[in-house]
Amino acid sequence: MQNPADIQPITRPSQATCDALARIGSATCSSELSFMGIRDPQIRGPVALKTGKALAGPALTLQMMPQREDLFDADEYENPELQLNRHVLYQTQRGDFIVVDARGDMASGVFGEMMLTFFEGRGGIGIVVDGCIRDSVTAKTLDVGIWVNGVTPNHPSQTTLMPFAVNVPIACGDSLVMPGDIVVADDDGVVVVPAAKAEELIEKAMAHAEWEEFSLFKLRQGADLNKYYPLNAGIEEEYRAWRAENPVKKA
């Protein structure tokens, strides 16, 4: 089990980068990443506990492992500083996500009311767990996006998991998440964007959004799907003329 003194900080992207990815959304990010060589960036399993949020931010990671009593045999309130699920919270800065590899376990609530409230107070914006949280009624009242497989009344140390490491590579929902990757999460699900590919993704996604706007305009008029989605090369001149009359609105 990791020594808390060995936890490494993450490198965070600019807020402008995160805001742009949140506006683009998980679906377009997933599609464009697939063309960029990241074939399947979705974290499968977690869904929005409360719908209506579209967020993006850097990932602090927490790895849970099967509990072994010689390494971790603490009750909920015993030796709290041994609990690495607390230490990932201590790393939180404004705009951060926490992503938890909970091994798909449906009996262990990784975070509850107190820890989630602390996370909100530190400025954290999103939690992704391929497992459960508890105190879900309170969790839904917080200004934090939460994507989980389910909820449970149990705290983690009473069941089969133990927090093992913070800010290490993890597998969440069978997807690799590196510390500092950018999480894009909304009602469609959760996508992981490698930080080094974020700016290229934004450029490609914005171009995609521009021609999709024209496509939607034509399809609402009953135009030919095969001609306007995706755009047929033969209608480039029509698109350019339409775009000249309907310039892109700047955010």
CYANA upper distance limits for C-alpha pairs under 8 A (distance plus 0.5 A):
  1 MET  CA     71 LEU  CA      7.45
  1 MET  CA    164 PHE  CA      5.44
  1 MET  CA    165 ALA  CA      6.95
  2 GLN  CA      6 ASP  CA      7.47
  2 GLN  CA      7 ILE  CA      8.27
  2 GLN  CA    164 PHE  CA      6.56
  2 GLN  CA    165 ALA  CA      5.63
  2 GLN  CA    166 VAL  CA      8.11
  3 ASN  CA      7 ILE  CA      7.81
  4 PRO  CA     84 LEU  CA      7.70
  4 PRO  CA     87 HIS  CA      7.49
  7 ILE  CA    165 ALA  CA      8.46
  7 ILE  CA    166 VAL  CA      6.59
  7 ILE  CA    167 ASN  CA      7.04
  8 GLN  CA    166 VAL  CA      8.46
  8 GLN  CA    167 ASN  CA      6.85
  9 PRO  CA     91 GLN  CA      7.77
  9 PRO  CA    167 ASN  CA      7.76
 10 ILE  CA     60 LEU  CA      7.64
 10 ILE  CA    167 ASN  CA      7.78
 10 ILE  CA    179 PRO  CA      6.55
 10 ILE  CA    180 GLY  CA      5.77
 11 THR  CA    180 GLY  CA      6.17
 12 ARG  CA     58 PRO  CA      6.51
 12 ARG  CA    180 GLY  CA      6.61
 13 PRO  CA     17 THR  CA      7.03
 13 PRO  CA     18 CYS  CA      7.63
 13 PRO  CA     58 PRO  CA      7.54
 13 PRO  CA    195 ALA  CA      7.81
 14 SER  CA     18 CYS  CA      7.14
 15 GLN  CA     19 ASP  CA      6.54
 15 GLN  CA     95 GLY  CA      8.35
 16 ALA  CA     20 ALA  CA      6.64
 17 THR  CA     21 LEU  CA      6.85
 17 THR  CA    198 ALA  CA      7.84
 17 THR  CA    199 GLU  CA      7.73
 17 THR  CA    202 ILE  CA      8.50
 18 CYS  CA     22 ALA  CA      6.68
 18 CYS  CA     55 LEU  CA      8.46
 18 CYS  CA     56 ALA  CA      5.64
 18 CYS  CA     57 GLY  CA      6.04
 18 CYS  CA    182 ILE  CA      8.03
 19 ASP  CA     23 ARG  CA      6.84
 19 ASP  CA     55 LEU  CA      8.23
 19 ASP  CA     56 ALA  CA      7.16
 20 ALA  CA     24 ILE  CA      6.81
 20 ALA  CA    202 ILE  CA      7.42
 21 LEU  CA     25 GLY  CA      6.75
 21 LEU  CA     29 CYS  CA      8.08
 21 LEU  CA     56 ALA  CA      6.70
 21 LEU  CA    184 VAL  CA      7.21
 21 LEU  CA    202 ILE  CA      7.15
 22 ALA  CA     26 SER  CA      8.28
 22 ALA  CA     54 ALA  CA      6.26
 22 ALA  CA     55 LEU  CA      5.41
 22 ALA  CA     56 ALA  CA      5.43
 22 ALA  CA    184 VAL  CA      6.65
 22 ALA  CA    185 ALA  CA      8.05
 23 ARG  CA     54 ALA  CA      7.92
 24 ILE  CA     28 THR  CA      6.80
 24 ILE  CA     29 CYS  CA      7.23
 24 ILE  CA    202 ILE  CA      8.28
 24 ILE  CA    205 ALA  CA      7.40
 24 ILE  CA    206 MET  CA      8.07
 25 GLY  CA     29 CYS  CA      6.67
 25 GLY  CA     54 ALA  CA      7.45
 25 GLY  CA    184 VAL  CA      7.18
 25 GLY  CA    185 ALA  CA      7.72
 25 GLY  CA    186 ASP  CA      7.38
 26 SER  CA     30 SER  CA      6.45
 26 SER  CA    184 VAL  CA      6.14
 26 SER  CA    185 ALA  CA      6.46
 26 SER  CA    186 ASP  CA      7.01
 26 SER  CA    188 ASP  CA      7.12
 26 SER  CA    189 GLY  CA      7.17
 26 SER  CA    190 VAL  CA      6.87
 26 SER  CA    191 VAL  CA      6.25
 27 ALA  CA     31 SER  CA      6.76
 27 ALA  CA    188 ASP  CA      7.33
 28 THR  CA     32 GLU  CA      6.53
 28 THR  CA    205 ALA  CA      7.15
 29 CYS  CA     33 LEU  CA      6.43
 29 CYS  CA    184 VAL  CA      8.49
 29 CYS  CA    191 VAL  CA      7.85
 29 CYS  CA    193 VAL  CA      8.38
 29 CYS  CA    201 LEU  CA      7.66
 29 CYS  CA    205 ALA  CA      7.46
 30 SER  CA     34 SER  CA      6.75
 30 SER  CA     40 ASP  CA      7.68
 30 SER  CA     41 PRO  CA      6.62
 30 SER  CA     42 GLN  CA      7.53
 30 SER  CA    191 VAL  CA      7.01
 31 SER  CA     35 PHE  CA      7.36
 32 GLU  CA     36 MET  CA      6.93
 32 GLU  CA    201 LEU  CA      7.22
 32 GLU  CA    204 LYS  CA      7.50
 32 GLU  CA    205 ALA  CA      6.94
 33 LEU  CA     37 GLY  CA      6.88
 33 LEU  CA     38 ILE  CA      5.71
 33 LEU  CA     39 ARG  CA      7.24
 33 LEU  CA     41 PRO  CA      7.88
 33 LEU  CA    193 VAL  CA      8.39
 33 LEU  CA    201 LEU  CA      7.35
 34 SER  CA     38 ILE  CA      5.37
 34 SER  CA     39 ARG  CA      4.71
 34 SER  CA     40 ASP  CA      7.07
 34 SER  CA     41 PRO  CA      8.36
 35 PHE  CA     39 ARG  CA      7.91
 41 PRO  CA    175 SER  CA      7.43
 41 PRO  CA    191 VAL  CA      5.83
 41 PRO  CA    192 VAL  CA      5.89
 41 PRO  CA    193 VAL  CA      7.64
 42 GLN  CA    175 SER  CA      7.42
 42 GLN  CA    189 GLY  CA      7.96
 42 GLN  CA    190 VAL  CA      6.24
 42 GLN  CA    191 VAL  CA      4.92
 42 GLN  CA    192 VAL  CA      6.96
 43 ILE  CA    172 CYS  CA      6.86
 43 ILE  CA    173 GLY  CA      5.48
 43 ILE  CA    174 ASP  CA      7.33
 43 ILE  CA    175 SER  CA      6.05
 43 ILE  CA    189 GLY  CA      8.06
 43 ILE  CA    190 VAL  CA      5.99
 43 ILE  CA    191 VAL  CA      6.44
 43 ILE  CA    192 VAL  CA      7.73
 44 ARG  CA    130 ASP  CA      8.47
 44 ARG  CA    172 CYS  CA      8.49
 44 ARG  CA    173 GLY  CA      5.33
 44 ARG  CA    174 ASP  CA      7.55
 44 ARG  CA    175 SER  CA      8.19
 44 ARG  CA    189 GLY  CA      8.38
 44 ARG  CA    190 VAL  CA      8.11
 45 GLY  CA    130 ASP  CA      6.62
 45 GLY  CA    148 VAL  CA      7.78
 45 GLY  CA    149 ASN  CA      6.11
 45 GLY  CA    173 GLY  CA      6.36
 46 PRO  CA    128 VAL  CA      7.27
 46 PRO  CA    129 VAL  CA      6.88
 46 PRO  CA    130 ASP  CA      6.10
 46 PRO  CA    131 GLY  CA      8.02
 46 PRO  CA    147 TRP  CA      5.49
 46 PRO  CA    148 VAL  CA      4.58
 46 PRO  CA    149 ASN  CA      4.99
 46 PRO  CA    150 GLY  CA      8.35
 46 PRO  CA    173 GLY  CA      8.07
 46 PRO  CA    189 GLY  CA      7.72
 46 PRO  CA    190 VAL  CA      8.04
 47 VAL  CA    146 ILE  CA      8.49
 47 VAL  CA    147 TRP  CA      5.22
 47 VAL  CA    148 VAL  CA      5.91
 47 VAL  CA    149 ASN  CA      6.78
 47 VAL  CA    187 ASP  CA      7.95
 47 VAL  CA    189 GLY  CA      6.45
 47 VAL  CA    190 VAL  CA      8.39
 48 ALA  CA    145 GLY  CA      7.85
 48 ALA  CA    146 ILE  CA      6.30
 48 ALA  CA    147 TRP  CA      4.84
 48 ALA  CA    148 VAL  CA      7.14
 48 ALA  CA    186 ASP  CA      7.78
 48 ALA  CA    187 ASP  CA      6.65
 48 ALA  CA    189 GLY  CA      7.72
 49 LEU  CA    140 LYS  CA      7.56
 49 LEU  CA    145 GLY  CA      8.21
 49 LEU  CA    146 ILE  CA      6.06
 49 LEU  CA    147 TRP  CA      6.22
 49 LEU  CA    148 VAL  CA      7.18
 50 LYS  CA    140 LYS  CA      6.63
 50 LYS  CA    145 GLY  CA      7.72
 50 LYS  CA    146 ILE  CA      7.53
 51 THR  CA    186 ASP  CA      8.14
 51 THR  CA    187 ASP  CA      6.35
 52 GLY  CA    186 ASP  CA      7.70
 52 GLY  CA    187 ASP  CA      7.03
 53 LYS  CA    145 GLY  CA      6.85
 53 LYS  CA    185 ALA  CA      8.32
 53 LYS  CA    186 ASP  CA      6.07
 53 LYS  CA    187 ASP  CA      7.50
 54 ALA  CA    184 VAL  CA      8.10
 54 ALA  CA    185 ALA  CA      6.31
 54 ALA  CA    186 ASP  CA      4.80
 54 ALA  CA    187 ASP  CA      7.77
 55 LEU  CA    125 ILE  CA      8.04
 55 LEU  CA    126 GLY  CA      7.93
 55 LEU  CA    145 GLY  CA      8.06
 55 LEU  CA    183 VAL  CA      8.42
 55 LEU  CA    184 VAL  CA      6.36
 55 LEU  CA    185 ALA  CA      5.90
 55 LEU  CA    186 ASP  CA      6.91
 56 ALA  CA     95 GLY  CA      8.50
 56 ALA  CA     97 PHE  CA      8.44
 56 ALA  CA    182 ILE  CA      7.09
 56 ALA  CA    183 VAL  CA      5.81
 56 ALA  CA    184 VAL  CA      4.87
 56 ALA  CA    185 ALA  CA      6.80
 57 GLY  CA     95 GLY  CA      6.21
 57 GLY  CA     96 ASP  CA      5.70
 57 GLY  CA     97 PHE  CA      6.22
 57 GLY  CA    125 ILE  CA      8.22
 57 GLY  CA    126 GLY  CA      8.38
 57 GLY  CA    182 ILE  CA      5.78
 57 GLY  CA    183 VAL  CA      5.94
 57 GLY  CA    184 VAL  CA      7.43
 58 PRO  CA     95 GLY  CA      7.96
 58 PRO  CA     96 ASP  CA      5.80
 58 PRO  CA     97 PHE  CA      6.27
 58 PRO  CA    179 PRO  CA      8.27
 58 PRO  CA    180 GLY  CA      5.49
 58 PRO  CA    181 ASP  CA      6.03
 58 PRO  CA    182 ILE  CA      4.86
 58 PRO  CA    183 VAL  CA      6.55
 59 ALA  CA     96 ASP  CA      6.85
 59 ALA  CA     97 PHE  CA      5.40
 59 ALA  CA     98 ILE  CA      6.01
 59 ALA  CA     99 VAL  CA      6.61
 59 ALA  CA    177 VAL  CA      8.39
 59 ALA  CA    178 MET  CA      8.05
 59 ALA  CA    179 PRO  CA      6.06
 59 ALA  CA    180 GLY  CA      5.40
 59 ALA  CA    181 ASP  CA      5.97
 59 ALA  CA    182 ILE  CA      6.45
 59 ALA  CA    183 VAL  CA      6.83
 60 LEU  CA     88 VAL  CA      7.39
 60 LEU  CA     91 GLN  CA      8.10
 60 LEU  CA     92 THR  CA      8.16
 60 LEU  CA     96 ASP  CA      7.60
 60 LEU  CA     97 PHE  CA      6.57
 60 LEU  CA     98 ILE  CA      5.22
 60 LEU  CA     99 VAL  CA      6.65
 60 LEU  CA    166 VAL  CA      8.00
 60 LEU  CA    167 ASN  CA      6.22
 60 LEU  CA    179 PRO  CA      6.09
 60 LEU  CA    180 GLY  CA      7.01
 61 THR  CA     88 VAL  CA      7.74
 61 THR  CA     98 ILE  CA      6.25
 61 THR  CA     99 VAL  CA      5.44
 61 THR  CA    100 VAL  CA      6.37
 61 THR  CA    101 ASP  CA      8.34
 61 THR  CA    166 VAL  CA      6.09
 61 THR  CA    167 ASN  CA      5.15
 61 THR  CA    168 VAL  CA      6.82
 61 THR  CA    169 PRO  CA      7.82
 61 THR  CA    170 ILE  CA      7.48
 61 THR  CA    177 VAL  CA      8.17
 61 THR  CA    178 MET  CA      8.03
 61 THR  CA    179 PRO  CA      6.31
 62 LEU  CA     84 LEU  CA      8.37
 62 LEU  CA     85 ASN  CA      7.43
 62 LEU  CA     88 VAL  CA      7.07
 62 LEU  CA     98 ILE  CA      7.80
 62 LEU  CA     99 VAL  CA      6.78
 62 LEU  CA    100 VAL  CA      5.22
 62 LEU  CA    101 ASP  CA      6.77
 62 LEU  CA    163 PRO  CA      7.72
 62 LEU  CA    164 PHE  CA      8.06
 62 LEU  CA    165 ALA  CA      6.43
 62 LEU  CA    166 VAL  CA      5.17
 62 LEU  CA    167 ASN  CA      6.84
 62 LEU  CA    168 VAL  CA      7.87
 62 LEU  CA    170 ILE  CA      7.97
 63 GLN  CA    100 VAL  CA      6.48
 63 GLN  CA    101 ASP  CA      5.48
 63 GLN  CA    102 ALA  CA      7.40
 63 GLN  CA    163 PRO  CA      6.67
 63 GLN  CA    164 PHE  CA      6.05
 63 GLN  CA    165 ALA  CA      5.65
 63 GLN  CA    166 VAL  CA      6.83
 63 GLN  CA    168 VAL  CA      7.95
 63 GLN  CA    170 ILE  CA      6.66
 64 MET  CA    100 VAL  CA      7.78
 64 MET  CA    101 ASP  CA      6.25
 64 MET  CA    102 ALA  CA      5.73
 64 MET  CA    103 ARG  CA      7.64
 64 MET  CA    161 LEU  CA      6.71
 64 MET  CA    162 MET  CA      6.02
 64 MET  CA    163 PRO  CA      4.94
 64 MET  CA    164 PHE  CA      5.79
 64 MET  CA    165 ALA  CA      7.73
 65 MET  CA    102 ALA  CA      7.91
 65 MET  CA    103 ARG  CA      8.03
 65 MET  CA    161 LEU  CA      6.03
 65 MET  CA    162 MET  CA      5.97
 65 MET  CA    163 PRO  CA      6.87
 65 MET  CA    164 PHE  CA      6.49
 66 PRO  CA    160 THR  CA      6.30
 66 PRO  CA    161 LEU  CA      5.15
 66 PRO  CA    162 MET  CA      6.65
 67 GLN  CA     71 LEU  CA      8.43
 67 GLN  CA     72 PHE  CA      7.28
 67 GLN  CA    160 THR  CA      5.72
 67 GLN  CA    161 LEU  CA      5.12
 67 GLN  CA    162 MET  CA      5.45
 68 ARG  CA     72 PHE  CA      6.54
 68 ARG  CA     73 ASP  CA      7.89
 68 ARG  CA    162 MET  CA      8.33
 69 GLU  CA     73 ASP  CA      5.24
 72 PHE  CA    162 MET  CA      7.28
 73 ASP  CA    157 SER  CA      8.08
 74 ALA  CA     78 GLU  CA      6.04
 74 ALA  CA     79 ASN  CA      7.28
 74 ALA  CA    157 SER  CA      7.21
 75 ASP  CA    157 SER  CA      6.62
 75 ASP  CA    158 GLN  CA      7.50
 76 GLU  CA     80 PRO  CA      7.97
 76 GLU  CA    155 HIS  CA      7.65
 76 GLU  CA    157 SER  CA      6.80
 76 GLU  CA    158 GLN  CA      8.09
 79 ASN  CA     83 GLN  CA      8.04
 80 PRO  CA     86 ARG  CA      8.22
 81 GLU  CA     86 ARG  CA      7.70
 81 GLU  CA     87 HIS  CA      8.16
 83 GLN  CA     87 HIS  CA      7.51
 83 GLN  CA    163 PRO  CA      6.97
 84 LEU  CA     88 VAL  CA      6.85
 84 LEU  CA    163 PRO  CA      5.82
 84 LEU  CA    164 PHE  CA      7.09
 84 LEU  CA    165 ALA  CA      7.18
 84 LEU  CA    166 VAL  CA      7.41
 85 ASN  CA     89 LEU  CA      7.32
 85 ASN  CA    110 VAL  CA      7.81
 85 ASN  CA    111 PHE  CA      8.23
 85 ASN  CA    163 PRO  CA      6.33
 86 ARG  CA     90 TYR  CA      7.06
 86 ARG  CA    115 MET  CA      8.00
 87 HIS  CA     91 GLN  CA      7.23
 87 HIS  CA    166 VAL  CA      7.94
 88 VAL  CA     92 THR  CA      7.60
 88 VAL  CA     98 ILE  CA      8.17
 88 VAL  CA    166 VAL  CA      6.39
 88 VAL  CA    167 ASN  CA      8.18
 89 LEU  CA    115 MET  CA      8.14
 89 LEU  CA    118 PHE  CA      8.23
 89 LEU  CA    119 PHE  CA      6.69
 92 THR  CA     96 ASP  CA      6.75
 92 THR  CA    119 PHE  CA      7.49
 92 THR  CA    122 ARG  CA      6.74
 92 THR  CA    123 GLY  CA      7.82
 92 THR  CA    124 GLY  CA      6.71
 93 GLN  CA    122 ARG  CA      6.67
 93 GLN  CA    123 GLY  CA      6.50
 93 GLN  CA    124 GLY  CA      6.80
 94 ARG  CA    122 ARG  CA      6.88
 94 ARG  CA    123 GLY  CA      4.49
 94 ARG  CA    124 GLY  CA      5.80
 94 ARG  CA    125 ILE  CA      7.96
 95 GLY  CA    123 GLY  CA      6.56
 95 GLY  CA    124 GLY  CA      5.75
 95 GLY  CA    125 ILE  CA      5.96
 96 ASP  CA    123 GLY  CA      7.87
 96 ASP  CA    124 GLY  CA      5.33
 96 ASP  CA    125 ILE  CA      6.31
 96 ASP  CA    126 GLY  CA      7.29
 97 PHE  CA    124 GLY  CA      6.70
 97 PHE  CA    125 ILE  CA      6.44
 97 PHE  CA    126 GLY  CA      5.03
 97 PHE  CA    127 ILE  CA      6.07
 97 PHE  CA    128 VAL  CA      8.01
 97 PHE  CA    183 VAL  CA      7.59
 98 ILE  CA    126 GLY  CA      6.93
 98 ILE  CA    127 ILE  CA      5.41
 98 ILE  CA    128 VAL  CA      6.76
 99 VAL  CA    127 ILE  CA      6.50
 99 VAL  CA    128 VAL  CA      5.21
 99 VAL  CA    129 VAL  CA      6.49
 99 VAL  CA    172 CYS  CA      7.89
 99 VAL  CA    177 VAL  CA      8.47
100 VAL  CA    127 ILE  CA      8.44
100 VAL  CA    128 VAL  CA      6.67
100 VAL  CA    129 VAL  CA      5.26
100 VAL  CA    130 ASP  CA      7.16
100 VAL  CA    170 ILE  CA      8.32
100 VAL  CA    172 CYS  CA      6.96
101 ASP  CA    129 VAL  CA      6.99
101 ASP  CA    130 ASP  CA      6.57
101 ASP  CA    131 GLY  CA      8.39
101 ASP  CA    170 ILE  CA      6.59
101 ASP  CA    171 ALA  CA      6.31
101 ASP  CA    172 CYS  CA      5.12
101 ASP  CA    173 GLY  CA      7.99
102 ALA  CA    110 VAL  CA      8.24
102 ALA  CA    129 VAL  CA      6.90
102 ALA  CA    130 ASP  CA      5.95
102 ALA  CA    131 GLY  CA      5.79
102 ALA  CA    132 CYS  CA      8.42
102 ALA  CA    161 LEU  CA      8.26
102 ALA  CA    172 CYS  CA      7.83
103 ARG  CA    130 ASP  CA      7.00
103 ARG  CA    131 GLY  CA      7.34
103 ARG  CA    172 CYS  CA      7.89
103 ARG  CA    173 GLY  CA      8.26
104 GLY  CA    130 ASP  CA      5.54
104 GLY  CA    131 GLY  CA      5.19
104 GLY  CA    149 ASN  CA      8.02
104 GLY  CA    173 GLY  CA      7.76
105 ASP  CA    130 ASP  CA      8.00
105 ASP  CA    131 GLY  CA      5.55
105 ASP  CA    132 CYS  CA      7.70
106 MET  CA    131 GLY  CA      5.98
106 MET  CA    132 CYS  CA      6.36
106 MET  CA    149 ASN  CA      8.09
106 MET  CA    150 GLY  CA      7.34
106 MET  CA    151 VAL  CA      7.99
106 MET  CA    152 THR  CA      7.67
107 ALA  CA    132 CYS  CA      7.69
107 ALA  CA    152 THR  CA      6.63
107 ALA  CA    154 ASN  CA      6.92
107 ALA  CA    156 PRO  CA      8.31
107 ALA  CA    159 THR  CA      7.23
107 ALA  CA    160 THR  CA      8.35
108 SER  CA    131 GLY  CA      7.87
108 SER  CA    132 CYS  CA      6.60
108 SER  CA    133 ILE  CA      7.76
108 SER  CA    152 THR  CA      7.19
108 SER  CA    154 ASN  CA      6.02
108 SER  CA    155 HIS  CA      6.13
108 SER  CA    156 PRO  CA      4.91
108 SER  CA    157 SER  CA      8.23
108 SER  CA    158 GLN  CA      8.28
108 SER  CA    159 THR  CA      6.66
108 SER  CA    160 THR  CA      7.75
108 SER  CA    161 LEU  CA      7.40
109 GLY  CA    131 GLY  CA      8.14
109 GLY  CA    132 CYS  CA      5.38
109 GLY  CA    133 ILE  CA      4.49
109 GLY  CA    134 ARG  CA      5.52
109 GLY  CA    151 VAL  CA      7.44
109 GLY  CA    152 THR  CA      6.31
109 GLY  CA    153 PRO  CA      7.42
109 GLY  CA    154 ASN  CA      5.96
109 GLY  CA    155 HIS  CA      5.30
109 GLY  CA    156 PRO  CA      5.82
110 VAL  CA    131 GLY  CA      8.37
110 VAL  CA    132 CYS  CA      6.80
110 VAL  CA    133 ILE  CA      5.77
110 VAL  CA    134 ARG  CA      8.03
110 VAL  CA    155 HIS  CA      7.09
110 VAL  CA    156 PRO  CA      6.07
111 PHE  CA    115 MET  CA      6.39
111 PHE  CA    116 LEU  CA      6.87
111 PHE  CA    133 ILE  CA      5.64
111 PHE  CA    134 ARG  CA      6.93
111 PHE  CA    155 HIS  CA      8.09
112 GLY  CA    116 LEU  CA      6.46
112 GLY  CA    133 ILE  CA      6.50
112 GLY  CA    134 ARG  CA      5.40
112 GLY  CA    135 ASP  CA      5.87
112 GLY  CA    136 SER  CA      8.25
112 GLY  CA    139 ALA  CA      8.23
112 GLY  CA    155 HIS  CA      8.20
113 GLU  CA    117 THR  CA      6.46
113 GLU  CA    134 ARG  CA      7.83
113 GLU  CA    135 ASP  CA      6.01
113 GLU  CA    136 SER  CA      8.35
113 GLU  CA    138 THR  CA      6.80
113 GLU  CA    139 ALA  CA      6.86
114 MET  CA    118 PHE  CA      6.74
115 MET  CA    119 PHE  CA      6.68
116 LEU  CA    120 GLU  CA      6.73
116 LEU  CA    139 ALA  CA      7.55
117 THR  CA    121 GLY  CA      6.66
117 THR  CA    142 LEU  CA      7.72
118 PHE  CA    122 ARG  CA      6.78
119 PHE  CA    123 GLY  CA      7.08
119 PHE  CA    124 GLY  CA      5.85
120 GLU  CA    124 GLY  CA      5.71
120 GLU  CA    125 ILE  CA      7.32
120 GLU  CA    142 LEU  CA      7.67
120 GLU  CA    143 ASP  CA      7.32
120 GLU  CA    144 VAL  CA      6.87
124 GLY  CA    144 VAL  CA      7.62
125 ILE  CA    143 ASP  CA      7.80
125 ILE  CA    144 VAL  CA      5.35
125 ILE  CA    145 GLY  CA      6.56
126 GLY  CA    144 VAL  CA      5.88
126 GLY  CA    145 GLY  CA      4.98
126 GLY  CA    146 ILE  CA      6.22
126 GLY  CA    147 TRP  CA      8.38
127 ILE  CA    144 VAL  CA      7.97
127 ILE  CA    145 GLY  CA      6.77
127 ILE  CA    146 ILE  CA      5.33
127 ILE  CA    147 TRP  CA      6.66
128 VAL  CA    146 ILE  CA      6.59
128 VAL  CA    147 TRP  CA      5.27
128 VAL  CA    148 VAL  CA      6.43
129 VAL  CA    133 ILE  CA      8.34
129 VAL  CA    147 TRP  CA      6.88
129 VAL  CA    148 VAL  CA      5.40
129 VAL  CA    149 ASN  CA      7.46
129 VAL  CA    172 CYS  CA      7.82
130 ASP  CA    148 VAL  CA      6.36
130 ASP  CA    149 ASN  CA      6.15
130 ASP  CA    172 CYS  CA      6.37
130 ASP  CA    173 GLY  CA      6.02
131 GLY  CA    148 VAL  CA      6.42
131 GLY  CA    149 ASN  CA      5.49
131 GLY  CA    150 GLY  CA      6.85
131 GLY  CA    151 VAL  CA      8.43
132 CYS  CA    148 VAL  CA      6.31
132 CYS  CA    149 ASN  CA      6.39
132 CYS  CA    150 GLY  CA      5.41
132 CYS  CA    151 VAL  CA      5.24
132 CYS  CA    152 THR  CA      6.73
133 ILE  CA    148 VAL  CA      7.77
133 ILE  CA    150 GLY  CA      7.60
133 ILE  CA    151 VAL  CA      5.64
133 ILE  CA    152 THR  CA      6.79
134 ARG  CA    151 VAL  CA      5.92
134 ARG  CA    152 THR  CA      5.61
134 ARG  CA    153 PRO  CA      5.88
134 ARG  CA    154 ASN  CA      7.33
134 ARG  CA    155 HIS  CA      7.86
135 ASP  CA    139 ALA  CA      6.72
135 ASP  CA    151 VAL  CA      8.46
135 ASP  CA    152 THR  CA      8.45
135 ASP  CA    153 PRO  CA      7.58
136 SER  CA    140 LYS  CA      6.66
136 SER  CA    151 VAL  CA      7.18
137 VAL  CA    141 THR  CA      7.58
138 THR  CA    142 LEU  CA      7.41
139 ALA  CA    144 VAL  CA      8.46
147 TRP  CA    189 GLY  CA      8.42
147 TRP  CA    190 VAL  CA      8.40
154 ASN  CA    158 GLN  CA      7.40
154 ASN  CA    159 THR  CA      7.96
155 HIS  CA    159 THR  CA      7.96
156 PRO  CA    160 THR  CA      7.67
156 PRO  CA    161 LEU  CA      6.40
156 PRO  CA    162 MET  CA      7.21
157 SER  CA    161 LEU  CA      6.95
157 SER  CA    162 MET  CA      6.74
167 ASN  CA    178 MET  CA      8.31
167 ASN  CA    179 PRO  CA      5.73
168 VAL  CA    178 MET  CA      7.26
168 VAL  CA    179 PRO  CA      6.59
169 PRO  CA    176 LEU  CA      7.46
169 PRO  CA    177 VAL  CA      6.29
169 PRO  CA    178 MET  CA      5.13
169 PRO  CA    179 PRO  CA      6.79
170 ILE  CA    176 LEU  CA      6.32
170 ILE  CA    177 VAL  CA      5.87
170 ILE  CA    178 MET  CA      7.15
171 ALA  CA    175 SER  CA      5.66
171 ALA  CA    176 LEU  CA      5.17
171 ALA  CA    177 VAL  CA      6.64
172 CYS  CA    176 LEU  CA      7.02
172 CYS  CA    177 VAL  CA      7.34
177 VAL  CA    181 ASP  CA      7.07
177 VAL  CA    192 VAL  CA      7.37
178 MET  CA    194 PRO  CA      8.41
180 GLY  CA    195 ALA  CA      7.35
181 ASP  CA    192 VAL  CA      7.04
181 ASP  CA    193 VAL  CA      6.36
181 ASP  CA    194 PRO  CA      5.50
181 ASP  CA    195 ALA  CA      5.59
182 ILE  CA    192 VAL  CA      6.39
182 ILE  CA    193 VAL  CA      5.48
182 ILE  CA    194 PRO  CA      6.83
182 ILE  CA    195 ALA  CA      6.43
182 ILE  CA    198 ALA  CA      8.41
183 VAL  CA    190 VAL  CA      7.40
183 VAL  CA    191 VAL  CA      6.40
183 VAL  CA    192 VAL  CA      5.35
183 VAL  CA    193 VAL  CA      6.68
184 VAL  CA    190 VAL  CA      6.26
184 VAL  CA    191 VAL  CA      5.70
184 VAL  CA    192 VAL  CA      6.90
184 VAL  CA    193 VAL  CA      7.83
185 ALA  CA    189 GLY  CA      6.15
185 ALA  CA    190 VAL  CA      4.84
185 ALA  CA    191 VAL  CA      6.83
186 ASP  CA    190 VAL  CA      7.18
193 VAL  CA    197 LYS  CA      7.49
193 VAL  CA    198 ALA  CA      6.97
194 PRO  CA    198 ALA  CA      7.04
197 LYS  CA    201 LEU  CA      6.54
198 ALA  CA    202 ILE  CA      6.70
199 GLU  CA    203 GLU  CA      6.82
200 GLU  CA    204 LYS  CA      6.76
201 LEU  CA    205 ALA  CA      6.37
202 ILE  CA    206 MET  CA      6.49
203 GLU  CA    207 ALA  CA      6.98
204 LYS  CA    208 HIS  CA      6.72
205 ALA  CA    209 ALA  CA      6.61
206 MET  CA    210 GLU  CA      6.77
207 ALA  CA    211 TRP  CA      7.15
208 HIS  CA    212 GLU  CA      6.63
209 ALA  CA    213 GLU  CA      6.66
210 GLU  CA    214 PHE  CA      7.47
210 GLU  CA    248 VAL  CA      7.62
211 TRP  CA    215 SER  CA      6.76
211 TRP  CA    231 LEU  CA      8.04
211 TRP  CA    239 TYR  CA      8.32
212 GLU  CA    216 LEU  CA      6.54
212 GLU  CA    229 TYR  CA      8.40
213 GLU  CA    217 PHE  CA      6.82
214 PHE  CA    218 LYS  CA      6.87
214 PHE  CA    239 TYR  CA      7.52
214 PHE  CA    242 TRP  CA      8.09
214 PHE  CA    243 ARG  CA      8.27
215 SER  CA    219 LEU  CA      6.56
215 SER  CA    228 TYR  CA      5.88
215 SER  CA    229 TYR  CA      6.73
215 SER  CA    230 PRO  CA      8.24
215 SER  CA    231 LEU  CA      7.69
216 LEU  CA    220 ARG  CA      6.56
217 PHE  CA    221 GLN  CA      7.35
218 LYS  CA    222 GLY  CA      7.22
218 LYS  CA    223 ALA  CA      5.95
218 LYS  CA    228 TYR  CA      7.64
219 LEU  CA    223 ALA  CA      5.40
219 LEU  CA    224 ASP  CA      7.61
219 LEU  CA    225 LEU  CA      7.35
219 LEU  CA    228 TYR  CA      7.82
223 ALA  CA    227 LYS  CA      8.31
223 ALA  CA    228 TYR  CA      7.75
224 ASP  CA    228 TYR  CA      6.77
225 LEU  CA    229 TYR  CA      5.91
225 LEU  CA    230 PRO  CA      8.45
226 ASN  CA    230 PRO  CA      7.61
226 ASN  CA    232 ASN  CA      8.09
227 LYS  CA    231 LEU  CA      6.50
227 LYS  CA    232 ASN  CA      5.59
227 LYS  CA    235 ILE  CA      8.47
228 TYR  CA    232 ASN  CA      6.62
231 LEU  CA    235 ILE  CA      7.67
231 LEU  CA    236 GLU  CA      8.34
232 ASN  CA    236 GLU  CA      7.94
235 ILE  CA    239 TYR  CA      6.76
236 GLU  CA    240 ARG  CA      6.66
237 GLU  CA    241 ALA  CA      6.72
238 GLU  CA    242 TRP  CA      6.71
239 TYR  CA    243 ARG  CA      6.54
240 ARG  CA    244 ALA  CA      6.64
241 ALA  CA    245 GLU  CA      7.10
242 TRP  CA    246 ASN  CA      6.57
243 ARG  CA    247 PRO  CA      5.95
243 ARG  CA    248 VAL  CA      8.06
